[in-house]
Amino acid sequence: MRDLKATLSAVLQRAAAGEVITVTDRGRPVATLGPPLGAVDLQAAVAEGWVTPATSSGLRQVRRFAARMPVIDALAEDRSE
């Protein structure tokens, strides 16, 4: 933790760049620093091999069906049984 306090700006830059850093106190892990959740560099993930690019050009169109009753009526019917 002493090193973290002395180099906090540099450590945060490393975490922002995608590195996951484990903070220890007397050799015991106490925290993990890393990039914000949801922030993934897809090109880097593919290069590292933990993401596989899609192989098709998209999803098939789904055929729509006409409802025989409004959804609220179907829910009411289902709940009454």
N, CA, C and O atoms as a Maestro MAE file, in Angstrom:
{
 s_m_m2io_version
 :::
 2.0.0
}

f_m_ct {
 s_m_title
 :::
 protein
 m_atom[324] {
  # First column is atom index #
  i_m_mmod_type
  r_m_x_coord
  r_m_y_coord
  r_m_z_coord
  i_m_residue_number
  s_m_chain_name
  s_m_pdb_residue_name
  s_m_pdb_atom_name
  i_m_atomic_number
  :::
  1 25 0.828 -1.187 0.000 1 A "MET " " N  " 7
  2 3 0.000 0.000 0.000 1 A "MET " " CA " 6
  3 2 0.873 1.251 0.000 1 A "MET " " C  " 6
  4 15 0.479 2.285 -0.539 1 A "MET " " O  " 8
  5 25 2.047 1.161 0.598 2 A "ARG " " N  " 7
  6 3 2.953 2.311 0.614 2 A "ARG " " CA " 6
  7 2 3.339 2.683 -0.815 2 A "ARG " " C  " 6
  8 15 3.365 3.860 -1.174 2 A "ARG " " O  " 8
  9 25 3.642 1.658 -1.633 3 A "ASP " " N  " 7
  10 3 3.998 1.917 -3.031 3 A "ASP " " CA " 6
  11 2 2.822 2.523 -3.788 3 A "ASP " " C  " 6
  12 15 3.005 3.409 -4.623 3 A "ASP " " O  " 8
  13 25 1.616 2.046 -3.496 4 A "LEU " " N  " 7
  14 3 0.425 2.575 -4.164 4 A "LEU " " CA " 6
  15 2 0.261 4.063 -3.868 4 A "LEU " " C  " 6
  16 15 -0.021 4.852 -4.770 4 A "LEU " " O  " 8
  17 25 0.435 4.441 -2.612 5 A "LYS " " N  " 7
  18 3 0.305 5.853 -2.254 5 A "LYS " " CA " 6
  19 2 1.324 6.715 -2.982 5 A "LYS " " C  " 6
  20 15 1.022 7.834 -3.394 5 A "LYS " " O  " 8
  21 25 2.522 6.192 -3.137 6 A "ALA " " N  " 7
  22 3 3.591 6.962 -3.772 6 A "ALA " " CA " 6
  23 2 3.427 7.059 -5.283 6 A "ALA " " C  " 6
  24 15 3.903 8.015 -5.895 6 A "ALA " " O  " 8
  25 25 2.757 6.077 -5.895 7 A "THR " " N  " 7
  26 3 2.664 6.034 -7.363 7 A "THR " " CA " 6
  27 2 1.219 5.951 -7.840 7 A "THR " " C  " 6
  28 15 0.942 5.368 -8.888 7 A "THR " " O  " 8
  29 25 0.307 6.527 -7.079 8 A "LEU " " N  " 7
  30 3 -1.117 6.389 -7.392 8 A "LEU " " CA " 6
  31 2 -1.469 6.825 -8.811 8 A "LEU " " C  " 6
  32 15 -2.199 6.111 -9.499 8 A "LEU " " O  " 8
  33 25 -0.978 7.963 -9.266 9 A "SER " " N  " 7
  34 3 -1.316 8.447 -10.607 9 A "SER " " CA " 6
  35 2 -0.884 7.447 -11.672 9 A "SER " " C  " 6
  36 15 -1.649 7.156 -12.592 9 A "SER " " O  " 8
  37 25 0.318 6.926 -11.561 10 A "ALA " " N  " 7
  38 3 0.820 5.958 -12.541 10 A "ALA " " CA " 6
  39 2 0.026 4.658 -12.502 10 A "ALA " " C  " 6
  40 15 -0.263 4.073 -13.546 10 A "ALA " " O  " 8
  41 25 -0.328 4.204 -11.301 11 A "VAL " " N  " 7
  42 3 -1.105 2.980 -11.157 11 A "VAL " " CA " 6
  43 2 -2.492 3.158 -11.768 11 A "VAL " " C  " 6
  44 15 -2.994 2.257 -12.441 11 A "VAL " " O  " 8
  45 25 -3.108 4.305 -11.539 12 A "LEU " " N  " 7
  46 3 -4.433 4.560 -12.117 12 A "LEU " " CA " 6
  47 2 -4.375 4.638 -13.637 12 A "LEU " " C  " 6
  48 15 -5.310 4.208 -14.313 12 A "LEU " " O  " 8
  49 25 -3.297 5.177 -14.178 13 A "GLN " " N  " 7
  50 3 -3.140 5.193 -15.642 13 A "GLN " " CA " 6
  51 2 -3.020 3.777 -16.178 13 A "GLN " " C  " 6
  52 15 -3.597 3.461 -17.219 13 A "GLN " " O  " 8
  53 25 -2.284 2.923 -15.489 14 A "ARG " " N  " 7
  54 3 -2.167 1.521 -15.916 14 A "ARG " " CA " 6
  55 2 -3.525 0.827 -15.865 14 A "ARG " " C  " 6
  56 15 -3.872 0.069 -16.770 14 A "ARG " " O  " 8
  57 25 -4.289 1.087 -14.811 15 A "ALA " " N  " 7
  58 3 -5.617 0.485 -14.683 15 A "ALA " " CA " 6
  59 2 -6.545 0.987 -15.787 15 A "ALA " " C  " 6
  60 15 -7.309 0.208 -16.357 15 A "ALA " " O  " 8
  61 25 -6.482 2.272 -16.087 16 A "ALA " " N  " 7
  62 3 -7.316 2.842 -17.151 16 A "ALA " " CA " 6
  63 2 -6.958 2.251 -18.508 16 A "ALA " " C  " 6
  64 15 -7.803 2.175 -19.400 16 A "ALA " " O  " 8
  65 25 -5.707 1.834 -18.660 17 A "ALA " " N  " 7
  66 3 -5.262 1.235 -19.923 17 A "ALA " " CA " 6
  67 2 -5.666 -0.234 -20.038 17 A "ALA " " C  " 6
  68 15 -5.420 -0.871 -21.062 17 A "ALA " " O  " 8
  69 25 -6.291 -0.772 -18.976 18 A "GLY " " N  " 7
  70 3 -6.792 -2.136 -19.060 18 A "GLY " " CA " 6
  71 2 -6.115 -3.132 -18.149 18 A "GLY " " C  " 6
  72 15 -6.554 -4.279 -18.066 18 A "GLY " " O  " 8
  73 25 -5.058 -2.730 -17.459 19 A "GLU " " N  " 7
  74 3 -4.351 -3.649 -16.575 19 A "GLU " " CA " 6
  75 2 -5.135 -3.826 -15.276 19 A "GLU " " C  " 6
  76 15 -5.696 -2.865 -14.751 19 A "GLU " " O  " 8
  77 25 -5.171 -5.045 -14.764 20 A "VAL " " N  " 7
  78 3 -5.808 -5.324 -13.483 20 A "VAL " " CA " 6
  79 2 -4.685 -5.433 -12.453 20 A "VAL " " C  " 6
  80 15 -3.761 -6.230 -12.615 20 A "VAL " " O  " 8
  81 25 -4.770 -4.624 -11.389 21 A "ILE " " N  " 7
  82 3 -3.710 -4.522 -10.401 21 A "ILE " " CA " 6
  83 2 -4.256 -4.956 -9.046 21 A "ILE " " C  " 6
  84 15 -5.296 -4.468 -8.606 21 A "ILE " " O  " 8
  85 25 -3.557 -5.869 -8.389 22 A "THR " " N  " 7
  86 3 -3.944 -6.318 -7.057 22 A "THR " " CA " 6
  87 2 -3.159 -5.529 -6.021 22 A "THR " " C  " 6
  88 15 -1.929 -5.486 -6.063 22 A "THR " " O  " 8
  89 25 -3.874 -4.906 -5.092 23 A "VAL " " N  " 7
  90 3 -3.255 -4.134 -4.015 23 A "VAL " " CA " 6
  91 2 -3.139 -5.062 -2.803 23 A "VAL " " C  " 6
  92 15 -4.105 -5.721 -2.419 23 A "VAL " " O  " 8
  93 25 -1.955 -5.103 -2.212 24 A "THR " " N  " 7
  94 3 -1.747 -5.969 -1.052 24 A "THR " " CA " 6
  95 2 -1.349 -5.137 0.161 24 A "THR " " C  " 6
  96 15 -0.787 -4.050 0.034 24 A "THR " " O  " 8
  97 25 -1.651 -5.670 1.331 25 A "ASP " " N  " 7
  98 3 -1.228 -5.084 2.606 25 A "ASP " " CA " 6
  99 2 -0.495 -6.176 3.364 25 A "ASP " " C  " 6
  100 15 -1.099 -7.146 3.821 25 A "ASP " " O  " 8
  101 25 0.813 -6.008 3.492 26 A "ARG " " N  " 7
  102 3 1.678 -6.997 4.135 26 A "ARG " " CA " 6
  103 2 1.555 -8.355 3.459 26 A "ARG " " C  " 6
  104 15 1.518 -9.394 4.118 26 A "ARG " " O  " 8
  105 25 1.491 -8.327 2.131 27 A "GLY " " N  " 7
  106 3 1.437 -9.560 1.343 27 A "GLY " " CA " 6
  107 2 0.057 -10.168 1.181 27 A "GLY " " C  " 6
  108 15 -0.089 -11.178 0.493 27 A "GLY " " O  " 8
  109 25 -0.956 -9.581 1.797 28 A "ARG " " N  " 7
  110 3 -2.323 -10.099 1.709 28 A "ARG " " CA " 6
  111 2 -3.131 -9.231 0.747 28 A "ARG " " C  " 6
  112 15 -3.195 -8.017 0.942 28 A "ARG " " O  " 8
  113 25 -3.752 -9.812 -0.290 29 A "PRO " " N  " 7
  114 3 -4.565 -9.012 -1.220 29 A "PRO " " CA " 6
  115 2 -5.729 -8.342 -0.494 29 A "PRO " " C  " 6
  116 15 -6.456 -8.981 0.267 29 A "PRO " " O  " 8
  117 25 -5.891 -7.038 -0.745 30 A "VAL " " N  " 7
  118 3 -6.979 -6.294 -0.100 30 A "VAL " " CA " 6
  119 2 -7.880 -5.582 -1.108 30 A "VAL " " C  " 6
  120 15 -8.997 -5.196 -0.764 30 A "VAL " " O  " 8
  121 25 -7.415 -5.401 -2.350 31 A "ALA " " N  " 7
  122 3 -8.232 -4.695 -3.340 31 A "ALA " " CA " 6
  123 2 -7.714 -5.017 -4.738 31 A "ALA " " C  " 6
  124 15 -6.579 -5.458 -4.917 31 A "ALA " " O  " 8
  125 25 -8.564 -4.787 -5.703 32 A "THR " " N  " 7
  126 3 -8.187 -4.948 -7.099 32 A "THR " " CA " 6
  127 2 -8.568 -3.673 -7.830 32 A "THR " " C  " 6
  128 15 -9.694 -3.192 -7.710 32 A "THR " " O  " 8
  129 25 -7.627 -3.129 -8.586 33 A "LEU " " N  " 7
  130 3 -7.878 -1.944 -9.406 33 A "LEU " " CA " 6
  131 2 -7.847 -2.371 -10.858 33 A "LEU " " C  " 6
  132 15 -7.016 -3.186 -11.258 33 A "LEU " " O  " 8
  133 25 -8.752 -1.821 -11.642 34 A "GLY " " N  " 7
  134 3 -8.788 -2.149 -13.059 34 A "GLY " " CA " 6
  135 2 -9.633 -1.157 -13.815 34 A "GLY " " C  " 6
  136 15 -10.106 -0.173 -13.247 34 A "GLY " " O  " 8
  137 25 -9.827 -1.412 -15.105 35 A "PRO " " N  " 7
  138 3 -10.637 -0.498 -15.910 35 A "PRO " " CA " 6
  139 2 -12.094 -0.543 -15.454 35 A "PRO " " C  " 6
  140 15 -12.518 -1.521 -14.839 35 A "PRO " " O  " 8
  141 25 -12.855 0.494 -15.747 36 A "PRO " " N  " 7
  142 3 -14.280 0.493 -15.387 36 A "PRO " " CA " 6
  143 2 -14.985 -0.703 -16.006 36 A "PRO " " C  " 6
  144 15 -14.653 -1.114 -17.118 36 A "PRO " " O  " 8
  145 25 -15.952 -1.261 -15.297 37 A "LEU " " N  " 7
  146 3 -16.708 -2.398 -15.812 37 A "LEU " " CA " 6
  147 2 -17.403 -2.013 -17.110 37 A "LEU " " C  " 6
  148 15 -17.919 -0.904 -17.243 37 A "LEU " " O  " 8
  149 25 -17.413 -2.916 -18.044 38 A "GLY " " N  " 7
  150 3 -18.060 -2.676 -19.322 38 A "GLY " " CA " 6
  151 2 -17.132 -2.071 -20.355 38 A "GLY " " C  " 6
  152 15 -17.470 -2.051 -21.539 38 A "GLY " " O  " 8
  153 25 -15.973 -1.576 -19.948 39 A "ALA " " N  " 7
  154 3 -15.032 -0.991 -20.900 39 A "ALA " " CA " 6
  155 2 -14.086 -2.090 -21.381 39 A "ALA " " C  " 6
  156 15 -13.175 -2.499 -20.660 39 A "ALA " " O  " 8
  157 25 -14.311 -2.559 -22.598 40 A "VAL " " N  " 7
  158 3 -13.483 -3.618 -23.151 40 A "VAL " " CA " 6
  159 2 -12.970 -3.164 -24.511 40 A "VAL " " C  " 6
  160 15 -13.739 -2.707 -25.357 40 A "VAL " " O  " 8
  161 25 -11.681 -3.293 -24.708 41 A "ASP " " N  " 7
  162 3 -11.082 -3.008 -26.009 41 A "ASP " " CA " 6
  163 2 -11.187 -4.292 -26.824 41 A "ASP " " C  " 6
  164 15 -10.382 -5.206 -26.649 41 A "ASP " " O  " 8
  165 25 -12.177 -4.363 -27.714 42 A "LEU " " N  " 7
  166 3 -12.441 -5.597 -28.448 42 A "LEU " " CA " 6
  167 2 -11.269 -6.027 -29.312 42 A "LEU " " C  " 6
  168 15 -10.986 -7.221 -29.416 42 A "LEU " " O  " 8
  169 25 -10.589 -5.086 -29.927 43 A "GLN " " N  " 7
  170 3 -9.443 -5.462 -30.756 43 A "GLN " " CA " 6
  171 2 -8.353 -6.102 -29.917 43 A "GLN " " C  " 6
  172 15 -7.745 -7.085 -30.342 43 A "GLN " " O  " 8
  173 25 -8.095 -5.565 -28.736 44 A "ALA " " N  " 7
  174 3 -7.093 -6.153 -27.843 44 A "ALA " " CA " 6
  175 2 -7.564 -7.516 -27.343 44 A "ALA " " C  " 6
  176 15 -6.763 -8.443 -27.229 44 A "ALA " " O  " 8
  177 25 -8.853 -7.644 -27.046 45 A "ALA " " N  " 7
  178 3 -9.393 -8.913 -26.569 45 A "ALA " " CA " 6
  179 2 -9.260 -10.002 -27.628 45 A "ALA " " C  " 6
  180 15 -8.936 -11.144 -27.302 45 A "ALA " " O  " 8
  181 25 -9.504 -9.665 -28.882 46 A "VAL " " N  " 7
  182 3 -9.336 -10.621 -29.971 46 A "VAL " " CA " 6
  183 2 -7.862 -10.990 -30.101 46 A "VAL " " C  " 6
  184 15 -7.525 -12.163 -30.264 46 A "VAL " " O  " 8
  185 25 -6.979 -9.985 -30.028 47 A "ALA " " N  " 7
  186 3 -5.536 -10.235 -30.148 47 A "ALA " " CA " 6
  187 2 -5.041 -11.132 -29.014 47 A "ALA " " C  " 6
  188 15 -4.148 -11.953 -29.223 47 A "ALA " " O  " 8
  189 25 -5.616 -10.984 -27.808 48 A "GLU " " N  " 7
  190 3 -5.217 -11.805 -26.667 48 A "GLU " " CA " 6
  191 2 -5.846 -13.186 -26.711 48 A "GLU " " C  " 6
  192 15 -5.418 -14.079 -25.979 48 A "GLU " " O  " 8
  193 25 -6.857 -13.381 -27.558 49 A "GLY " " N  " 7
  194 3 -7.452 -14.693 -27.745 49 A "GLY " " CA " 6
  195 2 -8.609 -15.035 -26.831 49 A "GLY " " C  " 6
  196 15 -9.075 -16.174 -26.858 49 A "GLY " " O  " 8
  197 25 -9.100 -14.103 -26.017 50 A "TRP " " N  " 7
  198 3 -10.215 -14.436 -25.146 50 A "TRP " " CA " 6
  199 2 -11.556 -13.974 -25.694 50 A "TRP " " C  " 6
  200 15 -12.587 -14.151 -25.045 50 A "TRP " " O  " 8
  201 25 -11.549 -13.376 -26.902 51 A "VAL " " N  " 7
  202 3 -12.771 -13.049 -27.625 51 A "VAL " " CA " 6
  203 2 -12.614 -13.556 -29.043 51 A "VAL " " C  " 6
  204 15 -11.572 -13.364 -29.671 51 A "VAL " " O  " 8
  205 25 -13.652 -14.204 -29.545 52 A "THR " " N  " 7
  206 3 -13.640 -14.696 -30.914 52 A "THR " " CA " 6
  207 2 -14.580 -13.831 -31.738 52 A "THR " " C  " 6
  208 15 -15.739 -13.654 -31.362 52 A "THR " " O  " 8
  209 25 -14.102 -13.283 -32.865 53 A "PRO " " N  " 7
  210 3 -14.978 -12.453 -33.697 53 A "PRO " " CA " 6
  211 2 -16.146 -13.264 -34.259 53 A "PRO " " C  " 6
  212 15 -16.042 -14.475 -34.455 53 A "PRO " " O  " 8
  213 25 -17.238 -12.584 -34.509 54 A "ALA " " N  " 7
  214 3 -18.405 -13.233 -35.104 54 A "ALA " " CA " 6
  215 2 -18.061 -13.785 -36.475 54 A "ALA " " C  " 6
  216 15 -17.242 -13.223 -37.202 54 A "ALA " " O  " 8
  217 25 -18.703 -14.902 -36.818 55 A "THR " " N  " 7
  218 3 -18.427 -15.521 -38.110 55 A "THR " " CA " 6
  219 2 -19.541 -15.301 -39.125 55 A "THR " " C  " 6
  220 15 -19.351 -15.577 -40.309 55 A "THR " " O  " 8
  221 25 -20.694 -14.814 -38.691 56 A "SER " " N  " 7
  222 3 -21.779 -14.566 -39.640 56 A "SER " " CA " 6
  223 2 -21.970 -13.063 -39.799 56 A "SER " " C  " 6
  224 15 -21.441 -12.261 -39.029 56 A "SER " " O  " 8
  225 25 -22.723 -12.716 -40.798 57 A "SER " " N  " 7
  226 3 -22.899 -11.295 -41.100 57 A "SER " " CA " 6
  227 2 -24.089 -10.672 -40.381 57 A "SER " " C  " 6
  228 15 -24.416 -9.511 -40.623 57 A "SER " " O  " 8
  229 25 -24.726 -11.411 -39.518 58 A "GLY " " N  " 7
  230 3 -25.853 -10.834 -38.787 58 A "GLY " " CA " 6
  231 2 -26.864 -11.880 -38.397 58 A "GLY " " C  " 6
  232 15 -26.690 -13.067 -38.673 58 A "GLY " " O  " 8
  233 25 -27.910 -11.440 -37.760 59 A "LEU " " N  " 7
  234 3 -28.959 -12.344 -37.311 59 A "LEU " " CA " 6
  235 2 -30.026 -12.490 -38.383 59 A "LEU " " C  " 6
  236 15 -30.242 -11.595 -39.200 59 A "LEU " " O  " 8
  237 25 -30.685 -13.636 -38.359 60 A "ARG " " N  " 7
  238 3 -31.806 -13.835 -39.288 60 A "ARG " " CA " 6
  239 2 -32.990 -13.023 -38.808 60 A "ARG " " C  " 6
  240 15 -33.163 -12.797 -37.610 60 A "ARG " " O  " 8
  241 25 -33.790 -12.595 -39.742 61 A "GLN " " N  " 7
  242 3 -34.982 -11.852 -39.374 61 A "GLN " " CA " 6
  243 2 -35.994 -12.803 -38.740 61 A "GLN " " C  " 6
  244 15 -36.194 -13.919 -39.220 61 A "GLN " " O  " 8
  245 25 -36.623 -12.357 -37.669 62 A "VAL " " N  " 7
  246 3 -37.593 -13.171 -36.953 62 A "VAL " " CA " 6
  247 2 -38.966 -12.944 -37.559 62 A "VAL " " C  " 6
  248 15 -39.363 -11.811 -37.829 62 A "VAL " " O  " 8
  249 25 -39.687 -14.041 -37.769 63 A "ARG " " N  " 7
  250 3 -41.043 -13.933 -38.307 63 A "ARG " " CA " 6
  251 2 -41.978 -13.483 -37.207 63 A "ARG " " C  " 6
  252 15 -41.985 -14.057 -36.118 63 A "ARG " " O  " 8
  253 25 -42.759 -12.469 -37.482 64 A "ARG " " N  " 7
  254 3 -43.669 -11.910 -36.481 64 A "ARG " " CA " 6
  255 2 -44.989 -12.676 -36.504 64 A "ARG " " C  " 6
  256 15 -45.427 -13.153 -37.551 64 A "ARG " " O  " 8
  257 25 -45.603 -12.784 -35.353 65 A "PHE " " N  " 7
  258 3 -46.890 -13.443 -35.229 65 A "PHE " " CA " 6
  259 2 -47.913 -12.438 -34.726 65 A "PHE " " C  " 6
  260 15 -47.590 -11.556 -33.931 65 A "PHE " " O  " 8
  261 25 -49.130 -12.573 -35.185 66 A "ALA " " N  " 7
  262 3 -50.212 -11.703 -34.725 66 A "ALA " " CA " 6
  263 2 -50.754 -12.256 -33.413 66 A "ALA " " C  " 6
  264 15 -51.037 -13.449 -33.305 66 A "ALA " " O  " 8
  265 25 -50.895 -11.402 -32.436 67 A "ALA " " N  " 7
  266 3 -51.423 -11.827 -31.142 67 A "ALA " " CA " 6
  267 2 -52.923 -12.030 -31.250 67 A "ALA " " C  " 6
  268 15 -53.608 -11.297 -31.964 67 A "ALA " " O  " 8
  269 25 -53.426 -13.016 -30.547 68 A "ARG " " N  " 7
  270 3 -54.873 -13.246 -30.581 68 A "ARG " " CA " 6
  271 2 -55.607 -12.451 -29.519 68 A "ARG " " C  " 6
  272 15 -56.835 -12.374 -29.531 68 A "ARG " " O  " 8
  273 25 -54.833 -11.842 -28.575 69 A "MET " " N  " 7
  274 3 -55.434 -10.973 -27.562 69 A "MET " " CA " 6
  275 2 -54.348 -10.031 -27.052 69 A "MET " " C  " 6
  276 15 -53.161 -10.307 -27.230 69 A "MET " " O  " 8
  277 25 -54.735 -8.928 -26.423 70 A "PRO " " N  " 7
  278 3 -53.739 -8.022 -25.857 70 A "PRO " " CA " 6
  279 2 -52.937 -8.726 -24.751 70 A "PRO " " C  " 6
  280 15 -53.454 -9.619 -24.080 70 A "PRO " " O  " 8
  281 25 -51.714 -8.333 -24.574 71 A "VAL " " N  " 7
  282 3 -50.835 -8.953 -23.585 71 A "VAL " " CA " 6
  283 2 -51.435 -8.881 -22.187 71 A "VAL " " C  " 6
  284 15 -51.355 -9.851 -21.434 71 A "VAL " " O  " 8
  285 25 -52.022 -7.769 -21.835 72 A "ILE " " N  " 7
  286 3 -52.600 -7.615 -20.492 72 A "ILE " " CA " 6
  287 2 -53.700 -8.641 -20.253 72 A "ILE " " C  " 6
  288 15 -53.845 -9.151 -19.142 72 A "ILE " " O  " 8
  289 25 -54.477 -8.947 -21.295 73 A "ASP " " N  " 7
  290 3 -55.535 -9.956 -21.159 73 A "ASP " " CA " 6
  291 2 -54.930 -11.349 -21.015 73 A "ASP " " C  " 6
  292 15 -55.424 -12.158 -20.230 73 A "ASP " " O  " 8
  293 25 -53.883 -11.632 -21.751 74 A "ALA " " N  " 7
  294 3 -53.210 -12.928 -21.646 74 A "ALA " " CA " 6
  295 2 -52.616 -13.109 -20.252 74 A "ALA " " C  " 6
  296 15 -52.680 -14.204 -19.694 74 A "ALA " " O  " 8
  297 25 -52.038 -12.050 -19.682 75 A "LEU " " N  " 7
  298 3 -51.495 -12.123 -18.330 75 A "LEU " " CA " 6
  299 2 -52.609 -12.365 -17.305 75 A "LEU " " C  " 6
  300 15 -52.459 -13.188 -16.402 75 A "LEU " " O  " 8
  301 25 -53.708 -11.654 -17.447 76 A "ALA " " N  " 7
  302 3 -54.824 -11.822 -16.525 76 A "ALA " " CA " 6
  303 2 -55.376 -13.243 -16.609 76 A "ALA " " C  " 6
  304 15 -55.705 -13.843 -15.585 76 A "ALA " " O  " 8
  305 25 -55.476 -13.776 -17.810 77 A "GLU " " N  " 7
  306 3 -55.950 -15.128 -18.007 77 A "GLU " " CA " 6
  307 2 -55.004 -16.143 -17.359 77 A "GLU " " C  " 6
  308 15 -55.440 -17.095 -16.712 77 A "GLU " " O  " 8
  309 25 -53.710 -15.919 -17.549 78 A "ASP " " N  " 7
  310 3 -52.708 -16.826 -17.003 78 A "ASP " " CA " 6
  311 2 -52.709 -16.791 -15.482 78 A "ASP " " C  " 6
  312 15 -52.537 -17.828 -14.841 78 A "ASP " " O  " 8
  313 25 -52.895 -15.633 -14.906 79 A "ARG " " N  " 7
  314 3 -52.859 -15.492 -13.446 79 A "ARG " " CA " 6
  315 2 -54.122 -16.057 -12.783 79 A "ARG " " C  " 6
  316 15 -54.088 -16.425 -11.609 79 A "ARG " " O  " 8
  317 25 -55.215 -16.126 -13.513 80 A "SER " " N  " 7
  318 3 -56.469 -16.615 -12.922 80 A "SER " " CA " 6
  319 2 -56.538 -18.131 -12.896 80 A "SER " " C  " 6
  320 15 -57.402 -18.693 -12.223 80 A "SER " " O  " 8
  321 25 -55.657 -18.800 -13.607 81 A "GLU " " N  " 7
  322 3 -55.711 -20.272 -13.659 81 A "GLU " " CA " 6
  323 2 -55.002 -20.917 -12.515 81 A "GLU " " C  " 6
  324 15 -54.963 -22.144 -12.424 81 A "GLU " " O  " 8
  :::
 }
 m_bond[323] {
  # First column is bond index #
  i_m_from
  i_m_to
  i_m_order
  :::
  1 1 2 1
  2 2 3 1
  3 3 4 2
  4 3 5 1
  5 5 6 1
  6 6 7 1
  7 7 8 2
  8 7 9 1
  9 9 10 1
  10 10 11 1
  11 11 12 2
  12 11 13 1
  13 13 14 1
  14 14 15 1
  15 15 16 2
  16 15 17 1
  17 17 18 1
  18 18 19 1
  19 19 20 2
  20 19 21 1
  21 21 22 1
  22 22 23 1
  23 23 24 2
  24 23 25 1
  25 25 26 1
  26 26 27 1
  27 27 28 2
  28 27 29 1
  29 29 30 1
  30 30 31 1
  31 31 32 2
  32 31 33 1
  33 33 34 1
  34 34 35 1
  35 35 36 2
  36 35 37 1
  37 37 38 1
  38 38 39 1
  39 39 40 2
  40 39 41 1
  41 41 42 1
  42 42 43 1
  43 43 44 2
  44 43 45 1
  45 45 46 1
  46 46 47 1
  47 47 48 2
  48 47 49 1
  49 49 50 1
  50 50 51 1
  51 51 52 2
  52 51 53 1
  53 53 54 1
  54 54 55 1
  55 55 56 2
  56 55 57 1
  57 57 58 1
  58 58 59 1
  59 59 60 2
  60 59 61 1
  61 61 62 1
  62 62 63 1
  63 63 64 2
  64 63 65 1
  65 65 66 1
  66 66 67 1
  67 67 68 2
  68 67 69 1
  69 69 70 1
  70 70 71 1
  71 71 72 2
  72 71 73 1
  73 73 74 1
  74 74 75 1
  75 75 76 2
  76 75 77 1
  77 77 78 1
  78 78 79 1
  79 79 80 2
  80 79 81 1
  81 81 82 1
  82 82 83 1
  83 83 84 2
  84 83 85 1
  85 85 86 1
  86 86 87 1
  87 87 88 2
  88 87 89 1
  89 89 90 1
  90 90 91 1
  91 91 92 2
  92 91 93 1
  93 93 94 1
  94 94 95 1
  95 95 96 2
  96 95 97 1
  97 97 98 1
  98 98 99 1
  99 99 100 2
  100 99 101 1
  101 101 102 1
  102 102 103 1
  103 103 104 2
  104 103 105 1
  105 105 106 1
  106 106 107 1
  107 107 108 2
  108 107 109 1
  109 109 110 1
  110 110 111 1
  111 111 112 2
  112 111 113 1
  113 113 114 1
  114 114 115 1
  115 115 116 2
  116 115 117 1
  117 117 118 1
  118 118 119 1
  119 119 120 2
  120 119 121 1
  121 121 122 1
  122 122 123 1
  123 123 124 2
  124 123 125 1
  125 125 126 1
  126 126 127 1
  127 127 128 2
  128 127 129 1
  129 129 130 1
  130 130 131 1
  131 131 132 2
  132 131 133 1
  133 133 134 1
  134 134 135 1
  135 135 136 2
  136 135 137 1
  137 137 138 1
  138 138 139 1
  139 139 140 2
  140 139 141 1
  141 141 142 1
  142 142 143 1
  143 143 144 2
  144 143 145 1
  145 145 146 1
  146 146 147 1
  147 147 148 2
  148 147 149 1
  149 149 150 1
  150 150 151 1
  151 151 152 2
  152 151 153 1
  153 153 154 1
  154 154 155 1
  155 155 156 2
  156 155 157 1
  157 157 158 1
  158 158 159 1
  159 159 160 2
  160 159 161 1
  161 161 162 1
  162 162 163 1
  163 163 164 2
  164 163 165 1
  165 165 166 1
  166 166 167 1
  167 167 168 2
  168 167 169 1
  169 169 170 1
  170 170 171 1
  171 171 172 2
  172 171 173 1
  173 173 174 1
  174 174 175 1
  175 175 176 2
  176 175 177 1
  177 177 178 1
  178 178 179 1
  179 179 180 2
  180 179 181 1
  181 181 182 1
  182 182 183 1
  183 183 184 2
  184 183 185 1
  185 185 186 1
  186 186 187 1
  187 187 188 2
  188 187 189 1
  189 189 190 1
  190 190 191 1
  191 191 192 2
  192 191 193 1
  193 193 194 1
  194 194 195 1
  195 195 196 2
  196 195 197 1
  197 197 198 1
  198 198 199 1
  199 199 200 2
  200 199 201 1
  201 201 202 1
  202 202 203 1
  203 203 204 2
  204 203 205 1
  205 205 206 1
  206 206 207 1
  207 207 208 2
  208 207 209 1
  209 209 210 1
  210 210 211 1
  211 211 212 2
  212 211 213 1
  213 213 214 1
  214 214 215 1
  215 215 216 2
  216 215 217 1
  217 217 218 1
  218 218 219 1
  219 219 220 2
  220 219 221 1
  221 221 222 1
  222 222 223 1
  223 223 224 2
  224 223 225 1
  225 225 226 1
  226 226 227 1
  227 227 228 2
  228 227 229 1
  229 229 230 1
  230 230 231 1
  231 231 232 2
  232 231 233 1
  233 233 234 1
  234 234 235 1
  235 235 236 2
  236 235 237 1
  237 237 238 1
  238 238 239 1
  239 239 240 2
  240 239 241 1
  241 241 242 1
  242 242 243 1
  243 243 244 2
  244 243 245 1
  245 245 246 1
  246 246 247 1
  247 247 248 2
  248 247 249 1
  249 249 250 1
  250 250 251 1
  251 251 252 2
  252 251 253 1
  253 253 254 1
  254 254 255 1
  255 255 256 2
  256 255 257 1
  257 257 258 1
  258 258 259 1
  259 259 260 2
  260 259 261 1
  261 261 262 1
  262 262 263 1
  263 263 264 2
  264 263 265 1
  265 265 266 1
  266 266 267 1
  267 267 268 2
  268 267 269 1
  269 269 270 1
  270 270 271 1
  271 271 272 2
  272 271 273 1
  273 273 274 1
  274 274 275 1
  275 275 276 2
  276 275 277 1
  277 277 278 1
  278 278 279 1
  279 279 280 2
  280 279 281 1
  281 281 282 1
  282 282 283 1
  283 283 284 2
  284 283 285 1
  285 285 286 1
  286 286 287 1
  287 287 288 2
  288 287 289 1
  289 289 290 1
  290 290 291 1
  291 291 292 2
  292 291 293 1
  293 293 294 1
  294 294 295 1
  295 295 296 2
  296 295 297 1
  297 297 298 1
  298 298 299 1
  299 299 300 2
  300 299 301 1
  301 301 302 1
  302 302 303 1
  303 303 304 2
  304 303 305 1
  305 305 306 1
  306 306 307 1
  307 307 308 2
  308 307 309 1
  309 309 310 1
  310 310 311 1
  311 311 312 2
  312 311 313 1
  313 313 314 1
  314 314 315 1
  315 315 316 2
  316 315 317 1
  317 317 318 1
  318 318 319 1
  319 319 320 2
  320 319 321 1
  321 321 322 1
  322 322 323 1
  323 323 324 2
  :::
 }
}
